[in-house]
Amino acid sequence: MKPISKFEAVVQCKCPRCREGNIFSGRMYSFSFKGQITNEYCPACGLRFEREPGFFYVSMFISYAMNVAEMITASVATYVLGMPLEYDNLWYYVGILLLTVLICSPFNYRYSRVFLLHWLTPGLGYIPGSADKKVDLTR
């Protein structure tokens, strides 16, 4: 099987080491929170995703940056689409920003962790054939 590129692995939320196993157990948007559960280990190569206790706290900062970018984009889009930035429209802007944050929060949660694993973790890179070595996860 031809290995997928790093970009495809990020988009599909695949393991940074083998690019085959899923980082999350379910879908991004669903009516249950089971889709947003991070697997403890990669199902294909056995990589432990949480490298140390509190590892994913850094993803909160990434999620914050993504939130700010989305809110700026939503504000500019609202202005460009015809709502003038006046005092009378302030609550419309606040409502649009809150709706943007609410809709984008599952995306931000998932991809902030994926970005942290793929690009901001030193020493964690792609190792071709690592999924072929089955690891005992019971240890």
Residue, then its C-alpha position, 0 to 999 in steps of 0.5 A: m500500500k502506498p503511504i499517504s502524504k503528511f497533509e493527507a494524514v493531518v486532514q484524515c486525523k491519522c497517526p503521525r508515526c505510521r499514518e494508518g491508525n486513527i487518532f480519534s475513535g469516531r466522527m467529528y460531528s455527531f450527537s454524542f461525545k464518543g467521536q471526540i475521544t482521543n485513542e490512547y494508543c494508535p490502533a496500527c503501530g501502538l504509538r502512545f498519543e499522550r506523550e506525557p501527563g498533560f501533553f494535550y494542554v498545549s492544544m488549548f493554545i492552538s485551539y485559541a489561535m484557531n478560534v481567534a482566526e475564525m472569529i476575525t474571518a466571520s467578522v470581516a465576512t459579516y461586514v463585507l456581506g453588508m452589515p455595517l459596523e455600527y452600535d445598533n448592529l453590535w449584538y448581531y456581531v456578538g451572536i454571529l461570533l458565538l455561533t461561529v465558535l459553537i459550530c467550529s469547536p469540534f473542528n478546533y478540538r480535533y485539529s488542535r490535537v492533530f496539529l500538536l502531534h504532527w507539527l509541534t512534537p519534536g522527535l515524532g515523525y513518520i517511520p515507514g513500515s511501523a504499522d507492520k510491527k504489531v505492538d502489544l498494547t496490554r503492557 
